[in-house]
């Protein structure tokens, strides 16, 4: 299994009106049990938090989703049947984290475990130190808000591409945290499942 999967370039010129995507955006809990096409996965991840402006010596890169003081503390993990990956937005690629299918732990509801793709939004609280100091409540609030922006981008792409998606709040975060091998300063905000619409 390759350590890294280079994703195809995102299709930034797709002809689908934003207003139509907003009208069609729904939480859909039914999907076909077949993989999400690699091009759709590429487009979806770029829409989630892909790079829209490259980093320079004077400023950080910019993403499709905002974050507090551009801290970019949210990392998107991708759970597939063959393993758990980290989306590396600067290279637009997936980095293998472990060869384990963690989709069964992505949510408490059994019906969610059959989704072809699971997204896990993880906040790195160490990136928020100077902004919120030791205020744990503000870290959770800011990171939850930033993860919600990313999730909404996923919703809008799924509406445009005919994919089903839903955010999961019922997650055993401690169990998933352990399965993923995360550090204490890394916190799971939400999970989201994606699959071809049934």
Secondary structure, 3 states (H helix, E strand, C coil): CCCEEECCCCCCCCCCCHHHHHHHCCCCCCECCCCCCHHHHHHHHHHHHCEEECCCCCCCCEECCCCHHHCCCEEEEEEECCEEEEEECCCCEEEEEECCCCHHHCCCCHHHHHCCEEEEEEEEHHHHHHHHCCCHHHHHHHHHHHHHHHHHHHHHHHHHHCEEEEEECCCCHHHHHHHHCCCCCEEEEEEEEEEEEC
